[in-house]
Amino acid sequence: MNKRVILLICLVIFIFSIAGCGDVQKPSTSNKAKVIVNIAGLQGPTSIGMIKMIDEKPSLGTNVASNYQVVKTPDVLLSKILSKEIDIATVPTNLAAIIYNKGVDYKIAAMNTWGVLYLIGSEENINQWKDLKGKTIYSVGKGTTPDIAARYILEKNGLNFEKDLTIDYTMAHVELAQAVAAEKVKLAILPEPFVTMAISKNPKVNIVFDIQKEWDKASGSNGAFPQTCLMVKEELVSKNPAIVDKFLSEYKESIEWVNVNKAQAGKLVEKNGIGIKAKIAETAIPRCNIRYEDAQTAKAKVESFFKIIFNYSPKDIGGKIPNEGLYYQK
């Protein structure tokens, strides 16, 4: 074959190969990098309001993938937040203050649970707080919201929680609910649905005090006990505000659906590993006080909550009352 012909063929092959490479490397405007949103809830009542979303995984936008996980304990969830593995999470409200005061960039986007705490037991003749003098009360997690609320209410009712009675923190939720049902523990402060678990197993167990109502009496907070909230990572807020707003819209709808459809919600709770049987969840939902309120609407109530805790035990909100940068605003 003529050398000029061979050279021409090689040149044509080279030109087409360059064109082909150009087509492969050319960026596509339609293939934007997928946004992955990691969402976490605590095992228990704080995940009940989100259960419709956990089950259905609604779209949060084009090219957005959402991963839901249920975390067993607050300390595990806190470690995930501090390492910024999580974009959106339900957390105890005092923990939200601690996170913010540590300089970790998360904001409160909404309130979700307005108190799920009850003093329950089979102890008889407890009609007022002073009747608890000399007794042992079991609670879960020193420094957590149940503990803070109990100590505050006890002191407001004239009891020194270090001298007048004993608070025992040695049991976890499930173990404590079982011990109350078996009457091995006579008095315990527990959240729903563990209250319902214990009561359903033993008719002698009853609610002694509704902690939410007692907090209201002691603090004058007009029924506001903002126990848990929804936090959002600042990076997600700044880069993808539309995703945040879509999530909040779906979340509000999920909470409203749960309160109306308790039986169906209970089935989803059992199905999705929240650690609660369907019938227990269904019965517990009315006492979980699940209600959506956006951060700006709830701000005054949350600030009042923080002021009470700060005046009583500053370390339990991270040493200071957070400024308004804590609260998400559209």
Contacts in CASP RR format, 6 or more apart in sequence:
PFRMAT RR
TARGET T0000
AUTHOR 0000-0000-0000
METHOD contacts of the structure
MODEL  1
MNKRVILLICLVIFIFSIAGCGDVQKPSTSNKAKVIVNIAGLQGPTSIGM
IKMIDEKPSLGTNVASNYQVVKTPDVLLSKILSKEIDIATVPTNLAAIIY
NKGVDYKIAAMNTWGVLYLIGSEENINQWKDLKGKTIYSVGKGTTPDIAA
RYILEKNGLNFEKDLTIDYTMAHVELAQAVAAEKVKLAILPEPFVTMAIS
KNPKVNIVFDIQKEWDKASGSNGAFPQTCLMVKEELVSKNPAIVDKFLSE
YKESIEWVNVNKAQAGKLVEKNGIGIKAKIAETAIPRCNIRYEDAQTAKA
KVESFFKIIFNYSPKDIGGKIPNEGLYYQK
32 63 0 8 1.000
33 63 0 8 1.000
34 63 0 8 1.000
34 64 0 8 1.000
34 65 0 8 1.000
35 63 0 8 1.000
35 64 0 8 1.000
35 65 0 8 1.000
35 240 0 8 1.000
35 243 0 8 1.000
36 64 0 8 1.000
36 65 0 8 1.000
36 66 0 8 1.000
36 67 0 8 1.000
37 60 0 8 1.000
37 64 0 8 1.000
37 65 0 8 1.000
37 66 0 8 1.000
37 67 0 8 1.000
37 87 0 8 1.000
37 88 0 8 1.000
37 236 0 8 1.000
37 243 0 8 1.000
37 247 0 8 1.000
38 67 0 8 1.000
38 69 0 8 1.000
38 85 0 8 1.000
38 86 0 8 1.000
38 87 0 8 1.000
38 88 0 8 1.000
39 50 0 8 1.000
39 53 0 8 1.000
39 66 0 8 1.000
39 67 0 8 1.000
39 68 0 8 1.000
39 69 0 8 1.000
39 86 0 8 1.000
39 87 0 8 1.000
39 88 0 8 1.000
39 89 0 8 1.000
39 247 0 8 1.000
40 68 0 8 1.000
40 69 0 8 1.000
40 70 0 8 1.000
40 71 0 8 1.000
40 77 0 8 1.000
40 80 0 8 1.000
40 86 0 8 1.000
40 88 0 8 1.000
40 89 0 8 1.000
40 90 0 8 1.000
41 47 0 8 1.000
41 50 0 8 1.000
41 68 0 8 1.000
41 69 0 8 1.000
41 70 0 8 1.000
41 71 0 8 1.000
41 77 0 8 1.000
41 89 0 8 1.000
41 90 0 8 1.000
42 70 0 8 1.000
42 71 0 8 1.000
42 72 0 8 1.000
42 73 0 8 1.000
42 74 0 8 1.000
42 77 0 8 1.000
42 90 0 8 1.000
42 91 0 8 1.000
42 228 0 8 1.000
43 70 0 8 1.000
43 71 0 8 1.000
43 72 0 8 1.000
43 73 0 8 1.000
43 273 0 8 1.000
43 274 0 8 1.000
43 275 0 8 1.000
44 191 0 8 1.000
44 193 0 8 1.000
44 274 0 8 1.000
44 275 0 8 1.000
44 276 0 8 1.000
45 113 0 8 1.000
45 116 0 8 1.000
45 191 0 8 1.000
45 192 0 8 1.000
45 193 0 8 1.000
45 228 0 8 1.000
45 284 0 8 1.000
45 288 0 8 1.000
45 290 0 8 1.000
46 90 0 8 1.000
46 91 0 8 1.000
46 112 0 8 1.000
46 113 0 8 1.000
46 228 0 8 1.000
47 54 0 8 1.000
47 70 0 8 1.000
47 90 0 8 1.000
47 269 0 8 1.000
47 274 0 8 1.000
48 258 0 8 1.000
48 265 0 8 1.000
48 269 0 8 1.000
48 274 0 8 1.000
48 276 0 8 1.000
48 281 0 8 1.000
48 285 0 8 1.000
48 288 0 8 1.000
48 290 0 8 1.000
49 112 0 8 1.000
49 251 0 8 1.000
49 254 0 8 1.000
49 255 0 8 1.000
49 258 0 8 1.000
49 265 0 8 1.000
49 290 0 8 1.000
50 68 0 8 1.000
50 90 0 8 1.000
50 112 0 8 1.000
50 251 0 8 1.000
50 254 0 8 1.000
50 255 0 8 1.000
51 254 0 8 1.000
51 258 0 8 1.000
51 265 0 8 1.000
51 266 0 8 1.000
51 268 0 8 1.000
51 269 0 8 1.000
51 272 0 8 1.000
51 274 0 8 1.000
52 253 0 8 1.000
52 254 0 8 1.000
52 257 0 8 1.000
52 258 0 8 1.000
52 265 0 8 1.000
52 268 0 8 1.000
53 68 0 8 1.000
53 250 0 8 1.000
53 251 0 8 1.000
53 254 0 8 1.000
54 68 0 8 1.000
54 70 0 8 1.000
54 268 0 8 1.000
54 272 0 8 1.000
55 268 0 8 1.000
55 271 0 8 1.000
55 272 0 8 1.000
57 66 0 8 1.000
57 68 0 8 1.000
58 250 0 8 1.000
59 246 0 8 1.000
60 66 0 8 1.000
60 243 0 8 1.000
60 246 0 8 1.000
60 247 0 8 1.000
60 250 0 8 1.000
61 242 0 8 1.000
61 243 0 8 1.000
61 246 0 8 1.000
64 240 0 8 1.000
64 243 0 8 1.000
70 272 0 8 1.000
70 273 0 8 1.000
70 274 0 8 1.000
71 77 0 8 1.000
71 80 0 8 1.000
74 91 0 8 1.000
74 92 0 8 1.000
74 95 0 8 1.000
74 144 0 8 1.000
77 86 0 8 1.000
77 89 0 8 1.000
77 91 0 8 1.000
78 91 0 8 1.000
78 95 0 8 1.000
78 99 0 8 1.000
80 86 0 8 1.000
80 89 0 8 1.000
81 89 0 8 1.000
81 91 0 8 1.000
81 99 0 8 1.000
81 104 0 8 1.000
81 106 0 8 1.000
81 231 0 8 1.000
82 99 0 8 1.000
82 102 0 8 1.000
82 104 0 8 1.000
84 104 0 8 1.000
84 233 0 8 1.000
84 235 0 8 1.000
86 233 0 8 1.000
87 232 0 8 1.000
87 233 0 8 1.000
87 235 0 8 1.000
87 236 0 8 1.000
88 109 0 8 1.000
88 230 0 8 1.000
88 231 0 8 1.000
88 232 0 8 1.000
88 233 0 8 1.000
88 236 0 8 1.000
88 244 0 8 1.000
88 247 0 8 1.000
89 106 0 8 1.000
89 230 0 8 1.000
89 231 0 8 1.000
90 112 0 8 1.000
90 113 0 8 1.000
90 228 0 8 1.000
90 229 0 8 1.000
90 230 0 8 1.000
90 231 0 8 1.000
91 99 0 8 1.000
91 228 0 8 1.000
91 229 0 8 1.000
91 231 0 8 1.000
92 144 0 8 1.000
92 145 0 8 1.000
92 227 0 8 1.000
92 228 0 8 1.000
92 229 0 8 1.000
93 108 0 8 1.000
93 111 0 8 1.000
93 145 0 8 1.000
93 226 0 8 1.000
93 227 0 8 1.000
93 228 0 8 1.000
93 229 0 8 1.000
93 302 0 8 1.000
93 305 0 8 1.000
94 144 0 8 1.000
94 145 0 8 1.000
94 148 0 8 1.000
94 306 0 8 1.000
94 309 0 8 1.000
94 316 0 8 1.000
94 317 0 8 1.000
96 106 0 8 1.000
96 108 0 8 1.000
96 229 0 8 1.000
96 231 0 8 1.000
96 326 0 8 1.000
97 306 0 8 1.000
97 317 0 8 1.000
97 318 0 8 1.000
97 321 0 8 1.000
97 322 0 8 1.000
97 326 0 8 1.000
98 316 0 8 1.000
98 317 0 8 1.000
98 318 0 8 1.000
99 106 0 8 1.000
99 231 0 8 1.000
100 106 0 8 1.000
100 107 0 8 1.000
100 322 0 8 1.000
100 325 0 8 1.000
100 326 0 8 1.000
101 317 0 8 1.000
101 318 0 8 1.000
101 319 0 8 1.000
101 320 0 8 1.000
101 322 0 8 1.000
102 318 0 8 1.000
105 233 0 8 1.000
105 234 0 8 1.000
105 235 0 8 1.000
106 231 0 8 1.000
106 232 0 8 1.000
106 233 0 8 1.000
106 234 0 8 1.000
107 231 0 8 1.000
107 232 0 8 1.000
107 234 0 8 1.000
107 237 0 8 1.000
107 295 0 8 1.000
107 325 0 8 1.000
107 326 0 8 1.000
107 327 0 8 1.000
107 328 0 8 1.000
108 229 0 8 1.000
108 230 0 8 1.000
108 231 0 8 1.000
108 295 0 8 1.000
108 302 0 8 1.000
108 326 0 8 1.000
108 327 0 8 1.000
108 328 0 8 1.000
109 229 0 8 1.000
109 230 0 8 1.000
109 231 0 8 1.000
109 232 0 8 1.000
109 244 0 8 1.000
109 248 0 8 1.000
109 294 0 8 1.000
109 295 0 8 1.000
109 328 0 8 1.000
110 229 0 8 1.000
110 230 0 8 1.000
110 248 0 8 1.000
110 251 0 8 1.000
110 252 0 8 1.000
110 292 0 8 1.000
110 293 0 8 1.000
110 294 0 8 1.000
110 295 0 8 1.000
110 298 0 8 1.000
110 328 0 8 1.000
111 226 0 8 1.000
111 228 0 8 1.000
111 229 0 8 1.000
111 230 0 8 1.000
111 291 0 8 1.000
111 292 0 8 1.000
111 293 0 8 1.000
111 294 0 8 1.000
111 295 0 8 1.000
111 298 0 8 1.000
111 301 0 8 1.000
111 302 0 8 1.000
112 228 0 8 1.000
112 229 0 8 1.000
112 230 0 8 1.000
112 251 0 8 1.000
112 255 0 8 1.000
112 290 0 8 1.000
112 291 0 8 1.000
112 292 0 8 1.000
113 227 0 8 1.000
113 228 0 8 1.000
113 288 0 8 1.000
113 289 0 8 1.000
113 290 0 8 1.000
113 291 0 8 1.000
114 212 0 8 1.000
114 223 0 8 1.000
114 224 0 8 1.000
114 225 0 8 1.000
114 226 0 8 1.000
114 227 0 8 1.000
114 289 0 8 1.000
114 290 0 8 1.000
114 291 0 8 1.000
115 191 0 8 1.000
115 211 0 8 1.000
115 212 0 8 1.000
115 225 0 8 1.000
115 227 0 8 1.000
115 228 0 8 1.000
115 288 0 8 1.000
115 289 0 8 1.000
116 191 0 8 1.000
116 192 0 8 1.000
116 227 0 8 1.000
116 287 0 8 1.000
116 288 0 8 1.000
116 289 0 8 1.000
117 145 0 8 1.000
117 146 0 8 1.000
117 149 0 8 1.000
117 189 0 8 1.000
117 190 0 8 1.000
117 191 0 8 1.000
117 211 0 8 1.000
117 212 0 8 1.000
117 227 0 8 1.000
118 189 0 8 1.000
118 190 0 8 1.000
118 191 0 8 1.000
118 192 0 8 1.000
118 195 0 8 1.000
118 207 0 8 1.000
118 208 0 8 1.000
118 209 0 8 1.000
118 210 0 8 1.000
118 211 0 8 1.000
118 287 0 8 1.000
119 137 0 8 1.000
119 150 0 8 1.000
119 187 0 8 1.000
119 188 0 8 1.000
119 189 0 8 1.000
119 207 0 8 1.000
119 208 0 8 1.000
119 209 0 8 1.000
119 211 0 8 1.000
120 180 0 8 1.000
120 187 0 8 1.000
120 188 0 8 1.000
120 189 0 8 1.000
120 190 0 8 1.000
120 195 0 8 1.000
120 198 0 8 1.000
120 199 0 8 1.000
120 205 0 8 1.000
120 206 0 8 1.000
120 207 0 8 1.000
120 208 0 8 1.000
121 180 0 8 1.000
121 185 0 8 1.000
121 186 0 8 1.000
121 187 0 8 1.000
121 188 0 8 1.000
121 198 0 8 1.000
121 205 0 8 1.000
121 206 0 8 1.000
121 208 0 8 1.000
122 180 0 8 1.000
122 183 0 8 1.000
122 186 0 8 1.000
122 202 0 8 1.000
122 204 0 8 1.000
122 205 0 8 1.000
122 206 0 8 1.000
123 135 0 8 1.000
123 186 0 8 1.000
123 187 0 8 1.000
123 208 0 8 1.000
125 131 0 8 1.000
126 132 0 8 1.000
126 187 0 8 1.000
126 208 0 8 1.000
128 157 0 8 1.000
129 153 0 8 1.000
129 154 0 8 1.000
129 157 0 8 1.000
129 158 0 8 1.000
129 159 0 8 1.000
129 209 0 8 1.000
129 214 0 8 1.000
130 157 0 8 1.000
130 158 0 8 1.000
130 159 0 8 1.000
132 154 0 8 1.000
132 159 0 8 1.000
132 164 0 8 1.000
132 165 0 8 1.000
132 187 0 8 1.000
133 159 0 8 1.000
133 164 0 8 1.000
133 165 0 8 1.000
134 164 0 8 1.000
134 165 0 8 1.000
134 166 0 8 1.000
135 165 0 8 1.000
135 166 0 8 1.000
135 186 0 8 1.000
135 187 0 8 1.000
136 165 0 8 1.000
136 166 0 8 1.000
136 167 0 8 1.000
136 168 0 8 1.000
136 186 0 8 1.000
136 187 0 8 1.000
137 150 0 8 1.000
137 165 0 8 1.000
137 166 0 8 1.000
137 167 0 8 1.000
137 168 0 8 1.000
137 187 0 8 1.000
137 188 0 8 1.000
137 189 0 8 1.000
138 167 0 8 1.000
138 168 0 8 1.000
138 169 0 8 1.000
138 170 0 8 1.000
138 171 0 8 1.000
138 176 0 8 1.000
138 179 0 8 1.000
138 180 0 8 1.000
138 185 0 8 1.000
138 187 0 8 1.000
138 188 0 8 1.000
138 189 0 8 1.000
139 146 0 8 1.000
139 147 0 8 1.000
139 150 0 8 1.000
139 167 0 8 1.000
139 168 0 8 1.000
139 169 0 8 1.000
139 188 0 8 1.000
139 189 0 8 1.000
140 146 0 8 1.000
140 147 0 8 1.000
140 169 0 8 1.000
140 171 0 8 1.000
140 172 0 8 1.000
140 173 0 8 1.000
140 176 0 8 1.000
140 189 0 8 1.000
140 190 0 8 1.000
141 147 0 8 1.000
141 169 0 8 1.000
142 169 0 8 1.000
143 313 0 8 1.000
143 316 0 8 1.000
145 227 0 8 1.000
145 228 0 8 1.000
146 189 0 8 1.000
146 190 0 8 1.000
146 191 0 8 1.000
146 211 0 8 1.000
147 167 0 8 1.000
147 169 0 8 1.000
148 309 0 8 1.000
148 312 0 8 1.000
148 313 0 8 1.000
148 316 0 8 1.000
149 211 0 8 1.000
149 215 0 8 1.000
149 225 0 8 1.000
150 161 0 8 1.000
150 167 0 8 1.000
150 189 0 8 1.000
150 211 0 8 1.000
151 161 0 8 1.000
151 167 0 8 1.000
151 312 0 8 1.000
151 313 0 8 1.000
152 215 0 8 1.000
152 218 0 8 1.000
152 219 0 8 1.000
152 308 0 8 1.000
152 309 0 8 1.000
152 312 0 8 1.000
152 313 0 8 1.000
153 211 0 8 1.000
153 214 0 8 1.000
153 215 0 8 1.000
153 218 0 8 1.000
154 160 0 8 1.000
154 161 0 8 1.000
154 164 0 8 1.000
154 165 0 8 1.000
155 161 0 8 1.000
155 312 0 8 1.000
156 218 0 8 1.000
156 219 0 8 1.000
157 218 0 8 1.000
159 165 0 8 1.000
161 167 0 8 1.000
171 179 0 8 1.000
171 185 0 8 1.000
173 190 0 8 1.000
173 191 0 8 1.000
173 194 0 8 1.000
174 194 0 8 1.000
174 197 0 8 1.000
176 185 0 8 1.000
176 188 0 8 1.000
176 190 0 8 1.000
176 194 0 8 1.000
177 188 0 8 1.000
177 190 0 8 1.000
177 194 0 8 1.000
177 195 0 8 1.000
177 197 0 8 1.000
177 198 0 8 1.000
178 197 0 8 1.000
178 198 0 8 1.000
178 201 0 8 1.000
179 185 0 8 1.000
179 188 0 8 1.000
180 188 0 8 1.000
180 190 0 8 1.000
180 198 0 8 1.000
180 202 0 8 1.000
180 205 0 8 1.000
181 197 0 8 1.000
181 198 0 8 1.000
181 201 0 8 1.000
181 202 0 8 1.000
181 205 0 8 1.000
182 202 0 8 1.000
183 202 0 8 1.000
183 204 0 8 1.000
183 205 0 8 1.000
187 208 0 8 1.000
188 198 0 8 1.000
189 211 0 8 1.000
190 198 0 8 1.000
192 284 0 8 1.000
192 287 0 8 1.000
192 288 0 8 1.000
193 276 0 8 1.000
193 280 0 8 1.000
193 281 0 8 1.000
193 283 0 8 1.000
193 284 0 8 1.000
193 288 0 8 1.000
195 207 0 8 1.000
195 284 0 8 1.000
195 287 0 8 1.000
196 280 0 8 1.000
196 283 0 8 1.000
196 284 0 8 1.000
196 287 0 8 1.000
197 280 0 8 1.000
198 205 0 8 1.000
199 205 0 8 1.000
199 206 0 8 1.000
199 207 0 8 1.000
200 280 0 8 1.000
200 283 0 8 1.000
211 225 0 8 1.000
212 223 0 8 1.000
212 225 0 8 1.000
212 289 0 8 1.000
213 223 0 8 1.000
215 221 0 8 1.000
215 223 0 8 1.000
215 225 0 8 1.000
216 222 0 8 1.000
216 223 0 8 1.000
216 224 0 8 1.000
216 225 0 8 1.000
219 308 0 8 1.000
221 301 0 8 1.000
221 304 0 8 1.000
221 305 0 8 1.000
221 308 0 8 1.000
224 301 0 8 1.000
224 304 0 8 1.000
224 305 0 8 1.000
225 289 0 8 1.000
225 305 0 8 1.000
226 298 0 8 1.000
226 301 0 8 1.000
226 302 0 8 1.000
226 305 0 8 1.000
229 302 0 8 1.000
230 248 0 8 1.000
230 251 0 8 1.000
232 244 0 8 1.000
232 247 0 8 1.000
232 328 0 8 1.000
236 243 0 8 1.000
236 244 0 8 1.000
237 244 0 8 1.000
237 328 0 8 1.000
241 330 0 8 1.000
244 328 0 8 1.000
245 330 0 8 1.000
248 294 0 8 1.000
251 292 0 8 1.000
252 292 0 8 1.000
255 290 0 8 1.000
255 291 0 8 1.000
255 292 0 8 1.000
256 292 0 8 1.000
257 265 0 8 1.000
258 265 0 8 1.000
258 285 0 8 1.000
258 290 0 8 1.000
259 285 0 8 1.000
259 290 0 8 1.000
259 291 0 8 1.000
262 282 0 8 1.000
262 285 0 8 1.000
262 286 0 8 1.000
263 278 0 8 1.000
263 282 0 8 1.000
265 281 0 8 1.000
265 282 0 8 1.000
265 285 0 8 1.000
266 276 0 8 1.000
266 278 0 8 1.000
266 279 0 8 1.000
266 281 0 8 1.000
266 282 0 8 1.000
266 285 0 8 1.000
267 278 0 8 1.000
269 275 0 8 1.000
269 276 0 8 1.000
269 278 0 8 1.000
269 281 0 8 1.000
270 276 0 8 1.000
270 277 0 8 1.000
270 278 0 8 1.000
270 281 0 8 1.000
274 281 0 8 1.000
276 284 0 8 1.000
294 328 0 8 1.000
295 302 0 8 1.000
295 327 0 8 1.000
295 328 0 8 1.000
295 329 0 8 1.000
296 327 0 8 1.000
296 328 0 8 1.000
296 329 0 8 1.000
299 324 0 8 1.000
299 327 0 8 1.000
302 327 0 8 1.000
303 321 0 8 1.000
306 317 0 8 1.000
306 321 0 8 1.000
306 322 0 8 1.000
307 321 0 8 1.000
309 316 0 8 1.000
309 317 0 8 1.000
310 317 0 8 1.000
310 319 0 8 1.000
310 320 0 8 1.000
310 321 0 8 1.000
314 320 0 8 1.000
END
